Amino acid sequence: MPPIIQVRNLRKVYRIGSEKVVALNSINLEIEKGQICCILGTSGSGKSTLLNQLAGLEKPTKGKVLVGGMNISAMNERQLADFRKKNIGFVFQSYNLMAGMSALDNVAMPLMFRGIDRKTRDRLALKMLKQVGLKSRAGHKPTQMSGGQQQRVGIARAFVSKPRIIFADEPTGNLDTKTTIEVMELMVRLARRYNETLVLVTHDVELADYADRIVTIVDGNVVGDRMNTPKYVPTQEEPSSRKKQGGDPPAEEEPPVPEEAAEAPPAGEPSQPALLEEERQKQKEPPAPSEAAGGEGVADNG
């Protein structure tokens, strides 16, 4: 089986005034289905730019990204939005929950984007909230939950539609040490349970140790790529975090999310691209040079 993600000679160059800044320099990378892969780097290393490329949020200057054999670098915005809706889930550092919506409605949002009827998506969202130990909080809004609970809602939202790939960008950056462990173990358990590919982007070597593989990036170059023995391996006999946290018991396995015709979100509710753009503006890592300078990525002829 071919890798779920294939990166071929990926290069991203930004212009700042008359200067060219190389954010990614001829990256070649393959990530296997079901692998937990960490992209590790300091602020400004290019790790978030690489994540944006893998998720189809930016276009490369050169090279391409293939996901499931499909060249997402050649897709237009409409094709990319449809592709992300069906194949990708996101876990954000700042949770990115809609303040006016309940936990249930926040988790159900990706299913709404896929055109699934209200009754089905509420049932699936409630199942997922049960799996993250928050069924009893289904009617609560984000302001009524702790940071750890909000991030668990964010994780439930990312996994609810059973996407092929989950991207997690500094998912524990706003959490304390104890909650960080709980959140990381939860993501690992869900990724293993559903055999989903998890791509974790972080500067934290402690978080990297949860991955099967660690790819280190410095100044837009891959300087390290090694397999890792994860510090946490879930077992069937292991007590669920829901019980340890006094939450709900684990839910039974849920069948695949049905494929239905996509429908537009109701008036007044945000689209998935709008949520992604909002999160990019919140990121603590300095914005890509093109964003900081108000410019665009430029073709690289050299």
C-alpha positions as CSV (number, residue, x, y, z in Angstrom):
1,M,0.0,0.0,0.0
2,P,1.5,3.4,-1.0
3,P,2.1,6.0,1.8
4,I,-1.0,8.1,2.7
5,I,1.1,11.3,2.3
6,Q,3.9,11.8,-0.2
7,V,5.9,15.0,-0.4
8,R,8.0,15.5,-3.6
9,N,10.7,18.2,-3.9
10,L,8.6,20.7,-1.9
11,R,9.8,24.2,-1.9
12,K,8.1,27.3,-0.6
13,V,9.6,30.8,-1.1
14,Y,8.1,34.1,0.2
15,R,9.0,37.6,-0.8
16,I,9.7,40.3,1.8
17,G,10.2,43.5,-0.1
18,S,13.0,42.7,-2.6
19,E,14.2,39.7,-0.6
20,K,13.3,36.1,-1.1
21,V,12.9,33.9,2.0
22,V,13.1,30.2,1.6
23,A,10.6,28.7,4.1
24,L,10.8,25.1,2.8
25,N,13.8,23.8,0.9
26,S,13.2,20.8,-1.4
27,I,11.4,18.6,1.2
28,N,10.9,14.9,0.4
29,L,8.8,13.0,2.9
30,E,6.5,10.0,3.0
31,I,4.1,9.2,5.9
32,E,2.4,5.8,6.1
33,K,-1.3,5.2,6.8
34,G,-1.9,4.8,10.6
35,Q,1.4,6.3,11.5
36,I,1.8,8.9,14.3
37,C,4.4,11.3,12.9
38,C,5.7,14.3,14.7
39,I,7.1,17.3,12.8
40,L,9.5,18.8,15.4
41,G,11.0,22.3,15.2
42,T,11.5,25.6,16.9
43,S,9.5,28.7,16.1
44,G,10.3,29.9,12.6
45,S,11.7,26.5,11.5
46,G,9.1,26.0,8.8
47,K,7.1,23.3,10.6
48,S,3.8,25.2,10.4
49,T,4.4,26.1,6.8
50,L,5.0,22.4,6.1
51,L,1.7,21.5,7.9
52,N,-0.1,24.1,5.8
53,Q,1.3,22.5,2.7
54,L,0.3,19.0,3.8
55,A,-3.3,20.2,4.5
56,G,-3.6,22.1,1.3
57,L,-3.8,25.5,3.0
58,E,-1.0,27.0,0.9
59,K,0.3,26.4,-2.6
60,P,4.0,25.4,-3.0
61,T,6.4,27.4,-5.1
62,K,7.8,24.1,-6.5
63,G,7.0,20.4,-5.9
64,K,3.9,18.7,-4.9
65,V,2.0,17.0,-2.0
66,L,0.0,13.8,-2.7
67,V,-2.5,12.6,-0.2
68,G,-4.0,9.2,-0.9
69,G,-2.5,9.4,-4.4
70,M,-4.2,12.7,-5.2
71,N,-2.1,15.8,-6.0
72,I,-3.6,18.3,-3.7
73,S,-1.1,21.0,-4.8
74,A,-2.8,21.1,-8.2
75,M,-6.3,21.4,-6.8
76,N,-8.3,24.7,-6.8
77,E,-9.9,26.1,-3.7
78,R,-13.2,24.5,-4.3
79,Q,-11.6,21.1,-4.8
80,L,-9.4,21.6,-1.7
81,A,-12.3,22.5,0.5
82,D,-14.2,19.4,-0.6
83,F,-11.1,17.3,-0.1
84,R,-10.4,18.5,3.4
85,K,-14.0,18.1,4.3
86,K,-13.9,14.4,3.4
87,N,-10.3,13.4,4.4
88,I,-8.8,15.7,7.1
89,G,-9.5,16.7,10.7
90,F,-7.7,19.4,12.6
91,V,-6.9,19.9,16.3
92,F,-5.9,23.5,17.1
93,Q,-3.8,24.9,19.9
94,S,-6.5,27.5,20.8
95,Y,-9.4,24.9,20.5
96,N,-11.3,27.1,18.0
97,L,-14.7,26.2,19.3
98,M,-17.7,28.3,18.4
99,A,-18.5,30.3,21.6
100,G,-22.3,30.4,20.9
101,M,-22.6,26.7,20.2
102,S,-22.9,23.7,22.6
103,A,-20.2,21.0,22.8
104,L,-22.6,18.7,20.8
105,D,-23.0,21.3,18.0
106,N,-19.3,22.0,17.9
107,V,-18.5,18.3,17.5
108,A,-21.2,17.8,14.9
109,M,-20.0,20.7,12.7
110,P,-17.8,18.6,10.3
111,L,-20.7,16.3,9.8
112,M,-22.9,19.2,8.9
113,F,-20.3,20.3,6.3
114,R,-20.7,16.8,4.8
115,G,-24.4,17.2,4.4
116,I,-25.4,14.6,7.1
117,D,-28.9,15.0,8.5
118,R,-29.3,16.6,11.9
119,K,-30.5,13.4,13.7
120,T,-27.6,11.3,12.4
121,R,-24.9,13.9,13.1
122,D,-26.2,14.5,16.7
123,R,-26.1,10.8,17.3
124,L,-22.5,10.5,16.0
125,A,-21.4,13.6,17.9
126,L,-22.8,12.3,21.1
127,K,-21.0,9.0,20.6
128,M,-17.8,10.8,20.1
129,L,-18.3,13.0,23.2
130,K,-18.9,9.9,25.2
131,Q,-15.5,8.5,23.9
132,V,-13.7,11.6,25.1
133,G,-15.6,11.5,28.5
134,L,-17.8,14.5,27.9
135,K,-21.2,13.1,27.2
136,S,-22.6,14.9,30.3
137,R,-21.2,18.2,28.9
138,A,-22.9,17.9,25.6
139,G,-25.2,20.9,26.2
140,H,-22.4,23.1,27.7
141,K,-20.9,26.0,25.8
142,P,-17.1,26.6,25.7
143,T,-17.2,29.2,28.4
144,Q,-18.7,26.6,30.8
145,M,-15.7,24.2,30.3
146,S,-12.1,24.1,31.3
147,G,-9.3,24.3,28.8
148,G,-8.7,20.6,28.9
149,Q,-12.4,19.9,28.4
150,Q,-12.5,22.4,25.5
151,Q,-9.6,20.6,23.9
152,R,-11.3,17.2,24.3
153,V,-14.3,18.7,22.5
154,G,-11.8,19.9,19.8
155,I,-10.4,16.3,19.5
156,A,-13.9,14.9,19.3
157,R,-14.7,17.3,16.5
158,A,-11.5,16.3,14.6
159,F,-12.2,12.5,14.8
160,V,-16.0,12.5,14.5
161,S,-16.1,12.1,10.7
162,K,-13.4,9.4,10.7
163,P,-11.0,11.4,8.5
164,R,-8.0,9.7,7.0
165,I,-5.6,12.2,8.5
166,I,-5.6,14.3,11.7
167,F,-3.4,17.3,11.8
168,A,-2.6,18.6,15.3
169,D,-0.7,21.9,15.5
170,E,0.7,22.5,19.0
171,P,-2.4,20.8,20.5
172,T,-1.4,21.2,24.2
173,G,0.2,24.7,24.0
174,N,-2.4,26.2,26.3
175,L,-2.6,23.3,28.8
176,D,-0.9,22.4,32.0
177,T,1.3,19.3,32.3
178,K,-1.4,16.9,33.7
179,T,-3.9,17.9,31.1
180,T,-1.3,17.7,28.4
181,I,-0.7,14.0,29.2
182,E,-4.4,13.3,29.2
183,V,-4.9,15.0,25.8
184,M,-2.0,13.4,24.2
185,E,-3.0,9.9,25.4
186,L,-6.5,10.5,24.2
187,M,-5.4,11.5,20.7
188,V,-3.1,8.5,20.5
189,R,-5.9,6.1,21.6
190,L,-8.3,7.4,19.0
191,A,-5.8,7.4,16.2
192,R,-4.9,3.8,17.0
193,R,-8.5,2.7,17.4
194,Y,-9.5,4.0,14.0
195,N,-6.1,3.4,12.3
196,E,-5.9,7.0,11.3
197,T,-2.8,8.9,10.5
198,L,-1.9,11.6,13.1
199,V,0.5,14.3,12.1
200,L,1.6,16.2,15.2
201,V,3.4,19.6,14.8
202,T,5.3,20.8,17.9
203,H,8.4,22.4,19.3
204,D,8.1,20.2,22.4
205,V,10.4,17.1,22.6
206,E,8.2,15.6,25.3
207,L,5.2,15.6,22.9
208,A,7.3,14.2,20.1
209,D,8.0,11.2,22.2
210,Y,4.3,10.1,21.7
211,A,5.0,9.5,18.0
212,D,6.1,6.5,16.0
213,R,8.4,8.7,14.0
214,I,10.0,12.1,14.5
215,V,10.9,14.4,11.6
216,T,13.0,17.4,12.7
217,I,13.0,20.5,10.6
218,V,15.4,23.5,10.9
219,D,15.4,26.5,8.7
220,G,13.1,24.8,6.1
221,N,15.3,21.7,5.9
222,V,14.7,18.2,7.2
223,V,17.7,17.6,9.4
224,G,16.5,14.4,11.1
225,D,14.1,11.6,10.4
226,R,14.0,8.7,12.8
227,M,11.6,6.0,14.0
228,N,10.7,6.2,17.7
229,T,9.4,3.9,20.4
230,P,6.4,5.8,21.7
231,K,6.3,6.6,25.4
232,Y,2.6,5.7,25.5
233,V,1.0,2.6,23.9
234,P,-2.7,2.0,24.6
235,T,-3.9,-1.5,25.5
236,Q,-7.3,-3.0,25.4
237,E,-7.0,-3.8,29.1
238,E,-6.0,-0.3,30.1
239,P,-8.7,1.6,32.1
240,S,-10.1,4.4,29.9
241,S,-9.3,8.0,30.8
242,R,-13.0,8.6,31.0
243,K,-13.1,6.5,34.2
244,K,-9.9,8.0,35.6
245,Q,-11.3,11.5,35.1
246,G,-14.7,10.6,36.5
247,G,-16.3,11.0,33.1
248,D,-18.5,8.7,31.0
249,P,-17.7,5.1,30.2
250,P,-16.3,4.3,26.7
251,A,-18.8,4.0,23.8
252,E,-19.1,1.0,21.6
253,E,-17.6,1.1,18.1
254,E,-19.4,3.3,15.7
255,P,-19.9,2.4,12.0
256,P,-18.3,4.5,9.3
257,V,-19.8,8.0,8.8
258,P,-22.3,7.8,5.9
259,E,-21.4,9.6,2.7
260,E,-24.1,12.1,1.7
261,A,-24.4,15.0,-0.6
262,A,-22.7,18.1,0.8
263,E,-24.9,21.0,1.8
264,A,-24.0,24.6,2.7
265,P,-23.8,25.4,6.4
266,P,-26.9,27.3,7.7
267,A,-26.8,31.1,7.5
268,G,-24.7,32.6,10.2
269,E,-22.6,29.5,10.9
270,P,-18.9,29.5,9.8
271,S,-17.4,27.4,7.0
272,Q,-14.5,25.1,7.6
273,P,-12.0,27.3,5.6
274,A,-13.1,30.3,7.8
275,L,-12.3,28.3,11.0
276,L,-8.9,27.3,9.6
277,E,-8.0,30.9,8.6
278,E,-9.1,32.1,12.1
279,E,-6.8,29.6,13.7
280,R,-3.8,30.6,11.5
281,Q,-4.3,34.1,12.7
282,K,-4.2,33.0,16.3
283,Q,-1.0,30.9,16.0
284,K,1.8,32.0,18.4
285,E,4.5,31.1,15.9
286,P,5.3,34.2,13.8
287,P,3.3,34.3,10.6
288,A,4.8,33.2,7.3
289,P,6.9,36.0,5.8
290,S,4.3,36.6,3.0
291,E,1.6,37.2,5.5
292,A,3.8,39.4,7.7
293,A,4.7,41.5,4.6
294,G,1.3,41.4,3.0
295,G,2.9,39.7,0.0
296,E,2.5,36.4,-1.8
297,G,4.6,33.4,-2.3
298,V,6.8,33.9,-5.4
299,A,7.9,31.5,-8.2
300,D,11.4,30.4,-7.5
301,N,13.5,30.3,-10.6
302,G,16.8,29.6,-8.8
